[in-house]
Amino acid sequence: MQARNAARKQLMDVLDAIQSGREDSFNKKISATEKNAKGINYL
């Protein structure tokens, strides 16, 4: 039982990491698009 709970928590941690990684790259794309729209081009 304990092993199953540990495995479930590990899976949830991985899914959270994937989700936050996607949100982070999505936010970077939005930010880059806004900068391009304003004509500000710097990395």
DSSP file (Angstrom, degrees, kcal/mol; ACC not computed):
  #  RESIDUE AA STRUCTURE BP1 BP2  ACC     N-H-->O    O-->H-N    N-H-->O    O-->H-N    TCO  KAPPA ALPHA  PHI   PSI    X-CA   Y-CA   Z-CA
    1    1 A M     >        0   0    0      0, 0.0     4,-2.1     0, 0.0     5,-0.2   0.000 360.0 360.0 360.0 -45.0    0.0    0.0    0.0
    2    2 A Q  H  >  +     0   0    0      1,-0.2     4,-2.4     2,-0.2     5,-0.2   0.895 360.0  52.6 -65.5 -38.7    2.8    2.4    0.9
    3    3 A A  H  > S+     0   0    0      1,-0.2     4,-2.5     2,-0.2    -1,-0.2   0.892 108.0  51.7 -63.6 -38.7    4.7    1.7   -2.2
    4    4 A R  H  > S+     0   0    0      2,-0.2     4,-2.5     1,-0.2    -1,-0.2   0.921 110.1  48.3 -64.8 -42.8    1.6    2.4   -4.3
    5    5 A N  H  X S+     0   0    0     -4,-2.1     4,-2.5     2,-0.2    -2,-0.2   0.899 111.6  50.2 -63.7 -40.1    1.1    5.7   -2.6
    6    6 A A  H  X S+     0   0    0     -4,-2.4     4,-2.4     2,-0.2    -2,-0.2   0.916 111.2  48.7 -64.0 -42.5    4.7    6.6   -3.2
    7    7 A A  H  X S+     0   0    0     -4,-2.5     4,-2.4     1,-0.2    -2,-0.2   0.899 111.3  50.3 -64.3 -40.1    4.5    5.7   -6.8
    8    8 A R  H  X S+     0   0    0     -4,-2.5     4,-2.5     2,-0.2    -2,-0.2   0.915 110.7  48.8 -64.7 -42.5    1.3    7.8   -7.2
    9    9 A K  H  X S+     0   0    0     -4,-2.5     4,-2.4     2,-0.2    -2,-0.2   0.902 110.6  51.2 -63.5 -40.4    3.0   10.8   -5.6
   10   10 A Q  H  X S+     0   0    0     -4,-2.4     4,-2.2     2,-0.2    -1,-0.2   0.920 110.4  48.9 -62.9 -43.1    6.0   10.4   -7.8
   11   11 A L  H  X S+     0   0    0     -4,-2.4     4,-2.7     1,-0.2    -2,-0.2   0.921 110.9  50.0 -61.8 -44.3    3.8   10.3  -10.9
   12   12 A M  H  X S+     0   0    0     -4,-2.5     4,-2.6     1,-0.2    -1,-0.2   0.891 109.0  52.2 -62.4 -39.2    1.9   13.4   -9.7
   13   13 A D  H  X S+     0   0    0     -4,-2.4     4,-2.3     2,-0.2    -1,-0.2   0.914 110.7  48.0 -62.4 -42.0    5.2   15.2   -9.2
   14   14 A V  H  X S+     0   0    0     -4,-2.2     4,-2.5     2,-0.2    -2,-0.2   0.927 112.2  48.5 -64.3 -44.9    6.3   14.3  -12.7
   15   15 A L  H  X S+     0   0    0     -4,-2.7     4,-2.7     1,-0.2    -2,-0.2   0.897 111.0  50.9 -63.2 -39.8    2.9   15.5  -14.2
   16   16 A D  H  X S+     0   0    0     -4,-2.6     4,-2.9     2,-0.2     5,-0.2   0.913 110.0  50.1 -61.7 -42.4    3.2   18.7  -12.2
   17   17 A A  H  X S+     0   0    0     -4,-2.3     4,-2.1     2,-0.2    -2,-0.2   0.910 111.9  47.4 -63.7 -42.5    6.7   19.3  -13.5
   18   18 A I  H  X S+     0   0    0     -4,-2.5     4,-2.4     2,-0.2    -2,-0.2   0.933 113.3  48.9 -62.7 -45.8    5.5   18.7  -17.1
   19   19 A Q  H  X S+     0   0    0     -4,-2.7     4,-2.5     1,-0.2    -2,-0.2   0.929 112.9  45.6 -61.4 -47.2    2.6   21.0  -16.6
   20   20 A S  H  X S+     0   0    0     -4,-2.9     4,-2.3     1,-0.2    -1,-0.2   0.851 111.4  54.2 -68.1 -31.9    4.6   23.8  -15.1
   21   21 A G  H  X S+     0   0    0     -4,-2.1     4,-2.3    -5,-0.2    -1,-0.2   0.907 109.7  47.2 -64.9 -41.7    7.2   23.4  -17.9
   22   22 A R  H  X S+     0   0    0     -4,-2.4     4,-2.4     2,-0.2    -2,-0.2   0.924 112.3  49.2 -64.3 -44.4    4.5   23.7  -20.5
   23   23 A E  H  X S+     0   0    0     -4,-2.5     4,-2.6     1,-0.2    -2,-0.2   0.899 110.3  52.3 -62.2 -39.4    3.1   26.8  -18.8
   24   24 A D  H  X S+     0   0    0     -4,-2.3     4,-2.0     2,-0.2    -2,-0.2   0.934 112.1  43.4 -63.3 -47.1    6.6   28.3  -18.6
   25   25 A S  H  X S+     0   0    0     -4,-2.3     4,-2.0     2,-0.2    -1,-0.2   0.860 113.2  53.3 -68.7 -33.2    7.3   27.8  -22.3
   26   26 A F  H  X S+     0   0    0     -4,-2.4     4,-2.2     2,-0.2    -2,-0.2   0.923 109.0  49.0 -64.0 -44.2    3.8   29.1  -23.2
   27   27 A N  H  X S+     0   0    0     -4,-2.6     4,-2.5     1,-0.2    -2,-0.2   0.875 109.5  52.4 -63.0 -37.9    4.5   32.3  -21.1
   28   28 A K  H  X S+     0   0    0     -4,-2.0     4,-2.6     2,-0.2    -1,-0.2   0.895 108.4  50.6 -65.8 -39.0    7.8   32.8  -22.8
   29   29 A K  H  X S+     0   0    0     -4,-2.0     4,-2.4     2,-0.2    -2,-0.2   0.928 111.5  47.7 -63.5 -44.1    6.1   32.5  -26.2
   30   30 A I  H  X S+     0   0    0     -4,-2.2     4,-2.5     1,-0.2    -2,-0.2   0.933 112.7  49.3 -60.5 -46.4    3.5   35.1  -25.2
   31   31 A S  H  X S+     0   0    0     -4,-2.5     4,-2.2     1,-0.2    -2,-0.2   0.905 111.6  48.3 -61.0 -43.6    6.2   37.4  -23.9
   32   32 A A  H  X S+     0   0    0     -4,-2.6     4,-2.3     1,-0.2    -1,-0.2   0.892 110.8  51.5 -64.9 -39.7    8.3   37.1  -27.1
   33   33 A T  H  X S+     0   0    0     -4,-2.4     4,-2.3     2,-0.2    -2,-0.2   0.908 109.5  49.7 -63.9 -42.4    5.2   37.8  -29.2
   34   34 A E  H  X S+     0   0    0     -4,-2.5     4,-1.6     2,-0.2    -2,-0.2   0.914 110.6  49.7 -63.2 -42.7    4.4   40.9  -27.2
   35   35 A K  H  X>S+     0   0    0     -4,-2.2     5,-2.5     1,-0.2     4,-0.5   0.914 111.7  48.5 -63.2 -42.1    8.0   42.2  -27.6
   36   36 A N  H ><5S+     0   0    0     -4,-2.3     3,-0.9     1,-0.2    -1,-0.2   0.887 108.3  54.4 -64.9 -38.4    7.9   41.6  -31.3
   37   37 A A  H 3<5S+     0   0    0     -4,-2.3    -1,-0.2     1,-0.3    -2,-0.2   0.839 109.8  47.4 -64.4 -32.2    4.5   43.4  -31.6
   38   38 A K  H 3<5S-     0   0    0     -4,-1.6    -1,-0.3     2,-0.2    -2,-0.2   0.542 116.0-116.7 -85.0  -7.0    6.1   46.4  -29.8
   39   39 A G  T <<5S+     0   0    0     -3,-0.9     2,-0.8    -4,-0.5    -3,-0.2   0.667  70.1 138.0  79.9  16.6    9.1   46.3  -32.1
   40   40 A I      < -     0   0    0     -5,-2.5     2,-0.7    -6,-0.2    -1,-0.3  -0.858  30.0-176.0 -96.8 112.3   11.5   45.6  -29.2
   41   41 A N        +     0   0    0     -2,-0.8     2,-0.3    -3,-0.1    -5,-0.0  -0.800  28.2 121.2-116.4  91.8   13.9   42.9  -30.4
   42   42 A Y              0   0    0     -2,-0.7    -2,-0.0     1,-0.0    -7,-0.0  -0.991 360.0 360.0-144.4 148.8   16.3   41.8  -27.7
   43   43 A L              0   0    0     -2,-0.3    -1,-0.0     0, 0.0   -11,-0.0   0.427 360.0 360.0 -96.6 360.0   16.9   38.4  -26.2
